[in-house]
Amino acid sequence: MVKRVLGIATAVALLGIVAYALIPDDPNPNPTTNTTANKVTITGLIGSEKRAFFEDQSVKDELAKQGLVVNADSTGSWTMADQASASPEKLDFAFPASGEPADAVKRAWKLQDSPVVPFYSPVVILTHQAAADVLKNGGLAEKDDATQVWKFKMDEYVKALDQGKRWESMKGAENNPDLRGQVLVTTTDPETSSSGAMFLALLSWAANDHQVVSDDAAVTKVAKVMNAAVGPQGSLKSSTDEVFRNFTANVGRPLVFGYESQVAQLQLQGAPLNDTVVLYPDTTVHSDHTLVGRTEAGRKLASLLRDDDVLVSLEARYGFRPQKRPEVFGQETKGRQPQLAPDLKSANVGQAPVPSLEFLRKLTNVAKGGPK
């Protein structure tokens, strides 16, 4: 039976997994004994938002230079603990998109060392210029004239959900056939995907009078808003990559919740983003990409991603904010469109705390219409 928890059953995870080999000529899954020309081949799990980074030949070359060949499977962050428990001997590391699923993996592997956070990315809402203008007219968004950074007003969104606010009620939507129906932010499934869970963390903080949800009374208080945000979406995607691809293909609803790194990556690669607008929630959460190393080689990968200057620079080019040198992100994205915030503090974007795993699970249950 599938457990209705943030880390769902392994069988579901395996159905959704997208496997790829970064180095295809060495398929031996045994991570500790497989060596090729003084290089150790390791195997692990990564969130789908990091797939392109690990597939990059420059990343492979630098890792190989440091003695590692990395094979990785991409899957939802919240499914990793189940897979880590099922076949620990086949994995050297797990690299989810936030700290909470990383902590679950750490417990599954009975590790004592703290996981490493090589880089992070704020969560954002993606839309198009016409929708952003309508949101501004309706009091749900604003643009800072000094920084040109757009912000999404979370308190106003809570009110909009409570009232069932529709696009048609806002000035400017009348001539746009894409702006119809309830104003909803499209998310991933919080049972499988870290970004979906982060959305609930952020929304619950706003709905709970700017306090982290930490008891059952608070869960009850915010339950109606949680369900109003998730229930009407219908079928939810299992990974942020799927939702983002739909957005770039102009498929689906006009507001999409994801990672800043996804749009920054395309921006830095020169991909056409047309009239894309990045809305920073006025109080956001950071997605701390956290690597849990089970073996010595897995821990070496974590250290390299955090400390190796070549890899740090490549992380920034894929839209991530390196912990070691966060300023590199601003240097890489300066002067590019859509406008990104090189420094969140200067853009007056706050940061909300994230509930514990126990209460994220309860928030997910009520969001999907179940008991807390």
N, C-alpha and C positions, 0 to 999 in steps of 0.2 A: 504494500500500500504506500502510495506517495505521501510523504510527510508534508504537511502544509507549513513549511518553515522556509527561511531564507535560503538555506542550503538544501535543495530538493534532492530527491533520490538519484542515485547514480545512473539508473537506467534512463531517466529523462535527460540527464546530462550527456550521456553517450549518444542519444538520438540527435542532440543539437550540436555536437562537437564538430568543428571544422579542422581537420588535421592537415598539417603541412610539414614537410621536412625542409629545414633550412639548408642542410647539407645532405643531398640525397644518396651519396655513395657509401653511407655508413649506417645502415638501418638497425644495427644491433641495439636492442633496447636496454642492455645492461650498462648502466652509466659508469660504474666504478672500474670496470675491467676493459672497456672498449677504448683503446688508444690507437692513434694513427700518426706515425711520424712525430712522436713526442707531444701529440695533442690528445686531450681527453674529450670524448664525446659525451655530452650530458643531455638529459631529456627532462622536460618540464611542461607546465601548463601556464598559459598567458591569457590575459584578456584580449578580446578581438581588436580593441583599439590600438594594441601594440604590434599587431601582426606585420604591418608594413615596415615598421622600424626593424624588426628582426629579419625581415626578408631582404633588407637593403644590403647590397654587396659590400659597401664600405663598412657596415657594422660587422658582417661576417668576417671580413678581412682583418679588422682590428681585434676581434675576439680570437681568431686563429693565431694572430701574431702573439697574443697573450696565452696561447696554449689551450684554447677551448673551441670546440665545435658544438653548436647548440641545435638540438632538435626540439621543436616545440609544438604543442597542440593548443589551438585557441578554443576557449569555451567561456561560458558565463562565469563571472567571478564567484558568485554564490554557489556554484556547483563544485568548486574545487575541493572543498573539505571532504565531500563524499568520495570523490575520486582519489584523493590523497589517502583516505582511510582504506579504500578498497584494494589499492595496489601500490603501497608505499615503496616497495622494492624497485619499482619501475621508474620512479621519479627522483630527480635530484633537487628540483625546486618547484615552487608555485609562485606565480607573479600576478595576483589579482589587482584590480584597479583601486582598491581602498583598504584601509587598515582592518576593518571588521572581518571580512572574509579571510584576510591573512592571519588574524588571531585564531580563527577557527581551524585553519590548516595547522598552525603551530600547536594547538591543543591536540589535534588528531595525530600528529607526529611526536607528541610528548617532548617538545624541544624547550630549552631554557633560554637560548640566546634571543635577543630582540631582533625582529626582522628589520631589513634595511629599506629605506625609502629613497631610491636614487633620484626620482623626479616626481612632480605633481602637476595637476591641471585643474583649474577651477571648472565647475560645471556652469553651463551657459544655456540660453535659449536661442535657437536659431530661427530666423524668419526672413521675410523679404521686405523691401522698402515700403511697398504699399501697405502691408499689414502693420509694420512698425508705425507708420504715420497715423493709421486708424487707432492703434493702441494709445498713441500719444494724445489723440483727440479725446479718447475715452478715459484718460487719466490712469492708464495701466502702464505706461512707459514714459520715459523722459530722455532727452539728449543733453549732455553737458556741453555747453557752448565752448568752454575752454579746452577740454580734452577730446571732444567729439565722440566720447564713449556713450553708448546707449545703455540704459538701465531699465530693468523690469521691476515694477513695484509689487513686492510679494504681499504686503498687507492688502493692497487693492485687489490682487488676484484671489485672496481668501474671500473677500467680500463678493467678488464676481462669481465664485463657485457657489457661495451660499445663496446668491440671488438667481442663479442660472442665467447669468448675463450672456446675451447673444451679440454676434458681430453686427447684426443689422441695427442694433440700438446705438451704434457709434457713428459719428459723422465721418463720411468718406467711404463707408463700406457699401453704400447703395449701388454703386456702379461697378463693383468687383464681384463677379460670380464665385470667386474662390473664398470669399469671406461671408460664409453663411453658417447658421447654426450656433451652437454653444461655443463660447470661448474656452478652449481646452488646450493644455500643453501635452503633446504626445510624448510618452515615456516608454521605456522598456519595462519588462515584467520584473517587479522588485523581488520576486522569488528566485530569479536566476541571474539577474544583472545588477551590477553595482550601481550603475547610474540610476536605475529605477529606484533602488533603495535610498540613494542620496537625495533623490527628489522628495521622497516621503520625509526624510530627515529635515530637509529645508522647509517644506510646506508645514510640517507639524510644529516646527519652531515658530513660524509666523502665526499659526492658528492658536498656539498655546501662549499667546501674549509675550512672545519673544523669550520663551524659556524652553530649555530642552525637555522633552517628554521623558519622565523618569519614574512615573508611577501609574497605576491603573486608572486613577481618577483623570489624569491628563489624557490617557488613551481614549477614555470615554468622551472627554470634552472635544477632542479633535476628530472623532470617528466620522461624523457626518461629512466634514470637509474632505477627509481622506477618500471616502467612498465617492464623493461628488467629483473628485479629480481623476480617479482611476476607473470606476465602474463604467461610465459612458464611453470609454475608449474602446470597449469590446476586446477583441483578440489582441494580445500584446506580444511584441517581438521579444526574443530571448537575448538579443545582443544589441549594443549601441551601434555597432557597425551596420546592422540591417536598417535601423531607423535613419541613420545618417545617409546611407546610400539612397533611400527613398526620398529624402529631402533634396539631395543634389539632383535627383531625377525629376523633381517637381511632382512627386507622388505623395498623396496623403494630406494631412492637415497642415495649416500654415505655421504652427508653432511646434518646434521640436526641441526636446531636452537632450543635451549631450555634453561632450567635453570640448572645451576651448581648443584643445590640441588637434581635434579633428579638422576644424576649419583652418587653423593655423598651418597645418601640414599642407593642405591644398594651396593655401595662399603662398607659402614658401616655395612650392613646386611650380608656381606660375599657372595653376589651373584656373580656368574662368569661373568666377564666383558670382558674376552678374550683379544682381542687386541684393545679395545676401547682407543681412544685418545681424550682428552679434549682440544680443541683449544679456547683460550681466545682471542676474538677480541682485537687487540692492543690498541684500545680505545673502551671500552664497556659501557654499561649502567647497573645500578643496578635496579633490580626489587624489589621495596620496597613494601612488602606485608602489606597492609594498612587496618586496621579494623575500620569500621564506626559503632558505636553503636547507635541505635535509642532509646533504652530503658536503664534504669539504669542497668539491668542485662547484656545487650549487652556491655555496657561500662565497666562493671566489668570483662567480659571476656577479653576485650582488655587489661586491666590493669594486669590481671593475666598472660596473654601470654607475656607481656613485663617484669614483675617484679618477678614472682614466680620462684624461683631457680630450682625447680624440672622441671617445664615446659621449662625453658630456656635450661636446659641440654638435654631434650628430643628433642627440636627443633634442636639442633646441631646434634643429632644422626639421624635426618631425613634430614641432609644435608643443613639446613638453617644456616645463620649467624646471631645470636641473636644481637640485638642492645645493650643490656645491657652488654653482655660479648662476643664480636666478636671473641676473641682469642680462645674460646672453639672450634670453627670450626676447626682451625688449629691443636689443640690438638687431636681432634677426628680422623682427616684424616691423620695425620702424618705417613709417612712410608707406606702408602697404594697405590695401583695402581688401576686405572690410576692416574698419577700425577696431583694433584690439587694445586692451588696457595694459601698457607695459608695467605699470605698478598699480596694484589694486587699491592700496591705501590712498594714493594720490587721486584715484578716481572715486574715492569715497564709497568703496564697496566693502561692506562688512563681512564677517565670517561667523556662521552659526556653528554651535557645537553639534555633534552627532550623537543620537541616543545609543545606548548600549545594544548589543546584539539581541538581548531578550526583548527590548522594547521596539527595536526595528522589526522583529518578528511579529509582535503584536500589532504594530501599525500596518504591516503588510496584510495581516488577516482582516482587519477592519476595513482597509482600503478595498479589498476584494470581496467584501460583503460577509465575511465570516465573524466568529466570536473573537474577542480579544484574547 
